[in-house]
Amino acid sequence: MQLVEIKKLDLVTNSAVIATGVKKDHKPVIQLIRKYKSDLEEFGRVEFEMRPFQTDGGMQKQEIALLNEQQTTLLITYMRNNEVVREFKKRLVAEFFTMRSALAK
């Protein structure tokens, strides 16, 4: 799974990737983003978009939050640390670093 993507010449991740990475449902991650949206927006506008996803009942759409590197870093510091969250944080930091280095070339 790709953790970081390029969007409008910036590196971002999204709430679905974060939820999967920390092994949580998407709903509590979106709730955390909404709860701390003003904090996150100190580092840029939090964007939302609708993305399709497959369910047993067919295609559905889900609201996804797009977060830049600073917003993502802040959000994951608001999450409770456990082994899964810590491992995901390390992978995410490494992926942002790798993508930033690739963009600089």
C-alpha positions, 0 to 999 in steps of 0.5 A: 500500500502506498502511504504517501501520494503527490497532490498538487505538487505536495506530498499528502497521505489520507485518512483511509491510509492512516486508518489502515496503517494504525489498524483502526476503522476509518470513522474514528480517524475522520472524527479525530481529524474533525475534532482537531481540524483547527489545529491541523489547519495551522499547517495548511487547509485540510482537504476532503474528497469523496473516493469510491471503495468496494463493499459486499453490497457494491461500490460506495463513496467515502469521505477522505481527508487529505493531510500534508506531512505536517498535518499528518505528523501532528495527527499521529501524535494525537493518537495513543501509542501502541506497537501498531501505531509506533510502527506505522509512524516510523513507516510513514516518516520514512515514506515522506522522507523517501518521496521528498528526496525523489521529488527533489531530484 
